[in-house]
Amino acid sequence: MRGPERAHRTRSRGRACVVVLCSVLVVAGACGSESGGEATAGSSGDSRDPNGASPLAVAAAEPLPEPVQAVDIDGLDYSFNISPDPSSGLRAGWTLVRFHNVGVEAHQVMFARLKDGVDFAEMAAAGSGDSSGSSAIEFVDMLGGVSYINAGHDTTALVNLPEGVVLAMCYVPNAEGVAHALLGMSTVLTVGPAAAATGGDAEPAPAIDVGRRHDVGTIELAADGYRFPADLVPGWYHVVNTDTGDPAKGLHEMALMRLDEPVDAAAVSQMVDDLANNVTPEVGLDAVGGMGAISAGFDGYLYLDLDPGQYLAVDFMPDPGEPRPHMLDGYYASFTVAE
């Protein structure tokens, strides 16, 4: 996303966690092969079907959901600073999340709710000491959020917070591979019921400015890979997880990184392998945000305004009890945003 000077570089991310990076623009069919996929945003290429249309290009723009509240979250090393103070009351409903990385390391904020019947202590015990997060996945539904961004960057998303206990976490690892959440970068939010409709002379709540009132496209997290509009113009994108196969294995994310220089398909494949194995790639990567992990059947909204260049989008999520990230099974793609 456009913003501060891109002087920071991505530390390799050899992990797959319960709440991880996600972002955009990938090809349908990127998953299911070891080679991943390639696409060119804003030009003809593999992102189009034989008739020249994107799989989702025919979808009409839809109005954004009306957010009930907005929160600004600063990511520090290793804690969150949330404004306004969430202890004063959060309401269930769509929430505008503006995330600012004011720390030194890369950070993210992902949201999760405990599945019905799950005891919090049980989930905490399962995930204790597990930086991959694979031990805790079965206990939660992932609601999306903001994928990881390097220091100095900002990004924005809409997250539908349910009533009850919601976890906010950063699972980016430090240099030793320990997830920031295990170092204290997590918090428990209590979300109250949705506000009753106002009537009579009641003062309506002030509108929350989200800019453009309609989305500009849909990004689909399908069972066989990412699907995206033909053109990635600046604006809001509806991100939907349609992987309805095995519910325990349908969790996906999109992590978006801008490459310092163009590379070929072989170099992209090597880069994916490096990232999955906690090896720093030869080509520098700048983590510019994206949508956080979303469970099957859930959705969220992500604002994108990408600078020209080559990007890598990957899914770091694992399956329950198996730390291997989906990107090693081909759930990744590279693409280019043209001038």
TILUMTOR-855033 format. One record per residue (C-alpha): residue in three letters; x negated, y, z negated. Coordinates in steps of 0.1 Angstrom, whole numbers, padded with zeros to 4 digits, always signed. Layout:
<sites>
ALAXYZ...
</sites>
This chain:
<sites>
MET+0000+0000+0000ARG-0011+0035+0006GLY-0027+0051-0024PRO-0060+0057-0041GLU-0093+0051-0023ARG-0099+0014-0019ALA-0131+0011-0038HIS-0122-0019-0058ARG-0126-0055-0047THR-0107-0087-0055ARG-0122-0112-0079SER-0116-0146-0066ARG-0085-0162-0080GLY-0091-0199-0086ARG-0058-0205-0103ALA-0022-0213-0098CYS+0000-0199-0125VAL+0036-0197-0138VAL+0038-0162-0126VAL+0015-0151-0098LEU+0008-0130-0069CYS+0030-0127-0039SER+0034-0105-0009VAL+0044-0103+0027LEU+0043-0109+0063VAL+0037-0145+0070VAL+0047-0169+0097ALA+0075-0194+0095GLY+0057-0227+0094ALA+0027-0215+0076CYS+0032-0241+0050GLY+0029-0278+0057SER-0004-0277+0075GLU-0039-0272+0063SER-0046-0244+0088GLY-0020-0219+0077GLY-0007-0194+0102GLU-0016-0161+0119ALA+0005-0132+0131THR+0003-0097+0143ALA+0027-0072+0127GLY+0043-0048+0151SER+0033-0067+0183SER+0042-0098+0201GLY+0026-0129+0187ASP+0032-0161+0167SER+0057-0143+0145ARG+0083-0144+0173ASP+0104-0172+0186PRO+0103-0182+0224ASN+0129-0156+0232GLY+0107-0129+0217ALA+0127-0122+0186SER+0117-0125+0150PRO+0136-0153+0131LEU+0150-0126+0108ALA+0150-0096+0131VAL+0188-0099+0139ALA+0197-0093+0102ALA+0214-0060+0097ALA+0200-0036+0071GLU+0218-0040+0038PRO+0222-0014+0011LEU+0199-0018-0019PRO+0214-0028-0052GLU+0220+0001-0075PRO+0194+0000-0103VAL+0207+0003-0138GLN+0174+0015-0152ALA+0138+0023-0142VAL+0106+0014-0161ASP+0070+0025-0156ILE+0045-0001-0166ASP+0008+0006-0170GLY-0015-0024-0168LEU-0045-0021-0191ASP-0072-0046-0202TYR-0054-0066-0217SER-0019-0052-0225PHE+0011-0034-0210ASN+0022+0001-0218ILE+0059+0003-0209SER+0079+0035-0206PRO+0105+0042-0218ASP+0099+0020-0249PRO+0118-0012-0242SER+0127-0015-0279SER+0152+0013-0273GLY+0172-0010-0252LEU+0171-0026-0217ARG+0203-0035-0199ALA+0209-0065-0177GLY+0209-0057-0140TRP+0186-0045-0112THR+0157-0027-0126LEU+0132-0004-0107VAL+0097-0015-0118ARG+0069+0010-0111PHE+0036-0007-0119HIS+0003+0012-0123ASN-0030-0005-0128VAL-0049+0018-0150GLY-0073-0009-0162VAL-0107-0020-0148GLU-0096-0055-0137ALA-0069-0065-0113HIS-0035-0069-0130GLN+0002-0078-0123VAL+0035-0079-0142MET+0058-0109-0136PHE+0091-0116-0152ALA+0106-0149-0164ARG+0135-0162-0184LEU+0138-0194-0203LYS+0160-0219-0187ASP+0192-0228-0206GLY+0186-0251-0235VAL+0148-0244-0237ASP+0133-0236-0270PHE+0108-0207-0269ALA+0084-0225-0292GLU+0085-0256-0270MET+0076-0235-0239ALA+0048-0217-0258ALA+0033-0249-0270ALA+0033-0264-0235GLY+0016-0234-0220SER-0009-0227-0248GLY-0044-0227-0235ASP-0033-0235-0199SER-0045-0207-0176SER-0030-0225-0146GLY+0005-0221-0160SER+0015-0254-0144SER+0024-0269-0179ALA+0051-0242-0185ILE+0067-0239-0151GLU+0095-0264-0158PHE+0107-0243-0188VAL+0113-0210-0169ASP+0130-0194-0140MET+0108-0168-0123LEU+0125-0135-0115GLY+0098-0119-0094GLY+0080-0087-0103VAL+0048-0071-0090SER+0020-0091-0076TYR-0015-0083-0087ILE-0032-0051-0076ASN-0067-0039-0080ALA-0076-0010-0104GLY-0063+0023-0093HIS-0033+0010-0072ASP+0004+0013-0077THR+0033-0007-0064THR+0071-0009-0068ALA+0097-0036-0069LEU+0133-0042-0079VAL+0139-0071-0104ASN+0173-0084-0115LEU+0168-0088-0153PRO+0193-0112-0170GLU+0207-0107-0205GLY+0187-0124-0232VAL+0150-0130-0237VAL+0128-0121-0207LEU+0090-0126-0206ALA+0067-0101-0190MET+0032-0115-0182CYS+0000-0110-0163TYR-0016-0143-0153VAL-0046-0128-0134PRO-0077-0146-0147ASN-0107-0128-0161ALA-0143-0136-0150GLU-0143-0168-0171GLY-0110-0180-0156VAL-0088-0173-0186ALA-0054-0159-0178HIS-0049-0123-0191ALA-0016-0135-0206LEU-0036-0157-0230LEU-0057-0127-0239GLY-0027-0108-0251MET-0013-0094-0218SER+0023-0106-0223THR+0053-0093-0241VAL+0088-0105-0249LEU+0117-0082-0238THR+0152-0083-0252VAL+0177-0075-0225GLY+0212-0064-0236PRO+0244-0069-0217ALA+0252-0049-0186ALA+0267-0015-0194ALA+0305-0013-0192ALA+0320+0008-0165THR+0325+0044-0175GLY+0359+0058-0175GLY+0379+0089-0184ASP+0356+0118-0192ALA+0325+0097-0199GLU+0294+0111-0184PRO+0280+0088-0157ALA+0245+0076-0159PRO+0221+0095-0138ALA+0213+0080-0104ILE+0178+0064-0100ASP+0159+0076-0070VAL+0147+0046-0049GLY+0142+0066-0017ARG+0157+0049+0013ARG+0190+0034+0003HIS+0189+0004+0027ASP+0163-0023+0031VAL+0144-0025+0064GLY+0141-0063+0066THR+0141-0096+0049ILE+0111-0117+0039GLU+0120-0154+0033LEU+0100-0178+0012ALA+0111-0210+0029ALA+0101-0246+0022ASP+0078-0246+0052GLY+0063-0212+0048TYR+0070-0174+0049ARG+0093-0158+0075PHE+0093-0121+0081PRO+0106-0094+0104ALA+0089-0087+0137ASP+0078-0053+0126LEU+0066-0044+0091VAL+0076-0007+0089PRO+0074+0012+0056GLY+0104+0006+0034TRP+0122-0018+0011TYR+0122-0055+0019HIS+0146-0081+0005VAL+0125-0111-0006VAL+0145-0143-0008ASN+0133-0178-0019THR+0153-0203+0002ASP+0133-0234-0007THR+0161-0255-0020GLY+0144-0289-0018ASP+0130-0302-0050PRO+0140-0275-0076ALA+0109-0281-0096LYS+0086-0275-0066GLY+0104-0246-0050LEU+0087-0218-0068HIS+0068-0195-0044GLU+0051-0161-0044MET+0035-0138-0019ALA+0001-0123-0027LEU-0011-0097-0003MET-0048-0088+0002ARG-0063-0065+0028LEU-0096-0077+0043ASP-0126-0054+0045GLU-0132-0065+0081PRO-0115-0087+0107VAL-0122-0125+0106ASP-0112-0155+0127ALA-0090-0184+0117ALA-0119-0205+0105ALA-0131-0178+0082VAL-0095-0173+0069SER-0093-0210+0061GLN-0127-0209+0043MET-0115-0178+0024VAL-0084-0196+0012ASP-0105-0225+0000ASP-0128-0201-0018LEU-0100-0183-0035ALA-0084-0216-0046ASN-0116-0228-0061ASN-0127-0197-0079VAL-0154-0188-0054THR-0158-0152-0043PRO-0153-0150-0005GLU-0180-0134+0016VAL-0156-0109+0030GLY-0143-0083+0005LEU-0106-0084-0004ASP-0085-0056-0018ALA-0054-0067-0037VAL-0027-0043-0027GLY+0004-0058-0044GLY+0034-0077-0034MET+0063-0096-0049GLY+0058-0118-0079ALA+0067-0155-0082ILE+0104-0163-0075SER+0122-0195-0083ALA+0143-0212-0057GLY+0176-0194-0051PHE+0164-0161-0066ASP+0156-0129-0049GLY+0141-0094-0054TYR+0131-0063-0035LEU+0096-0050-0026TYR+0085-0017-0013LEU+0058-0019+0013ASP+0038+0008+0031LEU+0007-0010+0045ASP-0024+0006+0059PRO-0036-0007+0093GLY-0059-0037+0090GLN-0060-0075+0087TYR-0043-0090+0057LEU-0041-0124+0039ALA-0009-0135+0023VAL-0011-0166+0000ASP+0009-0186-0025PHE-0011-0193-0056MET+0018-0212-0073PRO+0014-0248-0084ASP+0039-0276-0089PRO+0048-0286-0125GLY+0019-0303-0142GLU-0003-0300-0111PRO-0026-0270-0110ARG-0033-0273-0073PRO-0020-0241-0056HIS+0004-0243-0027MET-0021-0223-0005LEU-0043-0255-0003ASP-0013-0272+0013GLY-0011-0245+0040TYR+0012-0220+0024TYR-0007-0189+0036ALA-0011-0167+0066SER-0032-0139+0080PHE-0018-0110+0100THR-0027-0076+0113VAL-0010-0043+0108ALA-0017-0022+0138GLU-0025+0015+0139
</sites>
